[in-house]
Amino acid sequence: MSGGMTRFRPLAAVCFADIVGCTELSARDKEASLWAVDELQRLSRESVEAHGSRVVKFIGDGALRNRSILLRG
């Protein structure tokens, strides 16, 4: 690129986490399934804070997270 300007391009990492068997668990033990969902949300929040990403949304027993960075080149 002319003028000595550096080009950057965006890169995004996306993560979706889901609790396997949560529907079955909720049918057997509602308290346990609610605890598992709370734990997923807590751990997701801790993870995004530690890695500079963000929670896009929580969907039932799942969590959608992403992180965007700029790459030189």
C-alpha positions in Angstrom: 0.0 0.0 0.0 1.3 3.5 -0.8 2.3 6.0 1.8 3.7 3.5 4.2 0.2 2.6 5.6 -0.2 -0.8 7.2 -3.2 -2.8 6.2 -5.2 -4.7 8.8 -7.9 -7.3 8.3 -10.4 -8.4 10.9 -10.5 -12.0 12.3 -13.2 -13.3 14.5 -13.3 -16.4 16.6 -16.7 -17.8 17.6 -17.5 -20.3 20.3 -20.8 -22.0 21.1 -21.0 -24.1 24.2 -23.9 -26.3 25.0 -24.6 -28.6 28.0 -25.0 -32.1 26.7 -28.0 -33.9 28.1 -29.5 -30.8 29.7 -33.0 -31.5 28.5 -32.9 -35.0 29.8 -31.4 -33.8 33.1 -34.1 -31.2 33.5 -36.8 -33.8 33.1 -35.2 -35.8 36.0 -33.8 -33.1 38.2 -34.9 -29.5 37.6 -32.6 -28.1 40.3 -29.6 -29.8 38.9 -30.3 -28.5 35.4 -30.7 -25.0 36.6 -27.4 -25.2 38.5 -25.7 -26.5 35.4 -27.1 -23.6 33.3 -26.0 -21.1 36.0 -22.5 -22.7 36.0 -22.2 -22.4 32.2 -23.2 -18.8 32.3 -20.7 -18.0 35.2 -17.9 -19.8 33.5 -18.6 -18.1 30.2 -18.5 -14.7 31.8 -15.2 -15.5 33.6 -13.7 -16.8 30.3 -14.6 -13.7 28.3 -13.2 -11.4 31.0 -9.9 -13.4 31.1 -9.5 -13.4 27.3 -10.9 -10.1 26.1 -13.9 -11.6 24.3 -17.6 -11.1 24.8 -20.8 -13.1 25.4 -23.1 -12.5 22.5 -26.0 -14.2 24.1 -27.2 -17.1 26.3 -29.6 -19.4 24.6 -31.3 -21.8 27.0 -28.5 -24.1 28.1 -26.0 -22.7 25.5 -23.7 -19.7 25.3 -22.5 -17.9 22.2 -19.2 -16.0 22.6 -16.9 -14.2 20.2 -13.6 -12.4 20.0 -12.5 -10.1 17.2 -8.9 -9.1 16.5 -7.1 -7.2 13.7 -4.3 -9.0 11.8 -1.6 -7.1 10.1 -1.2 -7.9 6.4 
